[in-house]
Amino acid sequence: MSKTAHTAGTGREREIARREWEAFCLQFTQNHQEWLVDVVTHDESSRKTSDETPGLPFEALILHLDHTDHVLSIMVRKSDALEEHVYRSIPAPRRMMIEDEEGGVRLHIESTNGTMTIIRFTCVARPDYDAARTHGTPPDRGK
């Protein structure tokens, strides 16, 4: 994978070995549910960049076979309605790298067709319900 402006010099990226992709996708999906996702695809041959799924909640990263080659798909929730999803498929992935960044993670996926897809995951702060319960005001006892 060539170094891009997104990975150059950070020292926090690592390549995921192809034999680990399936287990990585399963674990990554479990660890990053509901994180917000931005997907950017850059096509070297046409020099086009497309920005997709800006800030949508992450649902799953799925590796599957399509005929004889792998396809990596990302599924995000389209809206607050749980049944509406957007799928973005990356055919014939050849390399996958993960990069830690402050407040999130980036996946860099290079396809055999010359496209580079960068998926940025941003952690969403979740309320700490236990802290609210233990530090909140006690319920009114019917004075």
C-alpha positions in Angstrom: 0.0 0.0 0.0 1.4 3.3 -0.9 1.6 5.9 1.8 -1.1 8.5 1.4 -1.5 11.9 3.1 -3.7 10.0 5.5 -1.1 7.5 6.6 2.2 9.1 5.9 4.4 9.4 8.9 1.9 8.6 11.7 3.6 5.4 12.8 0.3 4.2 14.2 -0.9 2.1 11.2 -0.5 -1.6 10.7 -1.4 -4.0 8.0 -4.0 -6.7 8.7 -2.8 -10.0 7.3 -5.2 -11.5 4.8 -5.6 -14.7 6.8 -6.9 -12.5 9.7 -9.5 -10.5 7.7 -12.5 -12.5 8.6 -11.8 -12.6 12.4 -10.7 -8.9 12.2 -14.0 -7.9 10.6 -16.1 -9.8 13.2 -14.1 -8.3 16.2 -14.0 -4.8 14.6 -17.8 -4.9 14.1 -18.3 -5.8 17.8 -16.0 -3.1 19.1 -17.2 -0.2 16.9 -21.0 -0.5 16.8 -22.7 2.9 16.5 -19.5 4.8 15.8 -19.9 7.4 13.1 -18.5 6.6 9.7 -17.2 8.6 6.8 -16.2 6.8 3.6 -13.9 8.3 1.0 -13.0 6.5 -2.2 -10.1 7.6 -4.4 -9.8 6.1 -7.9 -6.2 6.4 -9.1 -7.0 5.7 -12.7 -9.6 8.5 -13.1 -8.2 10.6 -10.2 -11.7 10.9 -8.8 -12.6 11.1 -5.2 -16.0 10.4 -3.8 -17.3 11.1 -0.3 -20.0 8.7 0.9 -22.0 8.0 4.1 -20.9 11.1 5.9 -21.4 10.7 9.7 -23.7 7.7 9.6 -23.8 5.1 12.4 -21.7 2.0 11.8 -23.4 -1.4 11.8 -21.0 -4.0 10.3 -17.9 -4.8 8.3 -18.5 -8.0 6.3 -16.1 -10.1 4.3 -17.7 -12.4 1.9 -17.0 -14.3 -1.3 -18.6 -13.2 -4.6 -18.0 -16.0 -7.1 -14.3 -16.5 -6.8 -13.1 -13.3 -5.1 -13.6 -11.6 -1.8 -15.7 -8.5 -1.3 -15.5 -6.3 1.8 -18.8 -4.5 2.6 -19.5 -1.9 5.1 -23.0 -1.5 6.4 -24.2 1.8 8.1 -27.6 2.8 9.3 -29.1 5.4 7.0 -31.3 7.1 9.5 -32.8 6.7 13.0 -35.0 4.0 11.6 -33.2 0.8 12.4 -34.3 -1.0 9.3 -32.8 1.4 6.7 -29.2 0.7 5.8 -26.6 1.8 3.3 -24.1 -0.8 2.0 -20.8 0.1 0.4 -19.0 -2.8 -1.2 -15.3 -2.9 -2.0 -14.6 -5.6 -4.6 -11.4 -7.6 -4.7 -9.7 -6.0 -1.7 -5.9 -6.6 -1.8 -4.6 -4.8 1.3 -6.2 -3.6 4.5 -4.6 -1.4 7.1 -5.8 0.1 10.4 -4.6 3.4 11.7 -5.3 4.8 15.2 -6.0 8.5 15.4 -7.1 10.7 18.1 -10.8 10.1 18.8 -11.1 7.3 16.2 -9.8 4.8 13.8 -9.2 4.7 10.0 -9.3 1.6 7.8 -7.4 1.9 4.5 -8.6 -0.7 1.9 -6.8 -1.0 -1.4 -8.5 -2.9 -4.2 -6.9 -4.7 -7.1 -8.8 -2.3 -9.4 -6.7 0.6 -8.2 -9.2 2.2 -5.8 -8.3 3.2 -2.3 -11.1 3.4 0.2 -10.6 5.1 3.5 -13.2 4.6 6.2 -12.9 6.9 9.2 -14.6 5.8 12.4 -15.3 8.5 15.1 -16.2 7.4 18.6 -19.5 8.8 19.9 -19.7 9.7 23.5 -22.3 7.6 25.3 -24.1 8.6 28.5 -22.7 7.0 31.6 -26.0 5.6 33.0 -24.3 4.0 36.0 -22.8 7.4 37.0 -26.1 9.1 36.7 -27.8 6.4 38.8 -25.1 6.5 41.5 -24.6 10.3 41.6 -28.1 11.4 40.7 -30.7 12.7 43.1 -32.6 10.1 45.1 -36.2 9.5 44.2 -38.9 11.4 46.1 -40.0 9.2 48.9 -43.5 10.7 49.1 -42.9 13.4 51.7 
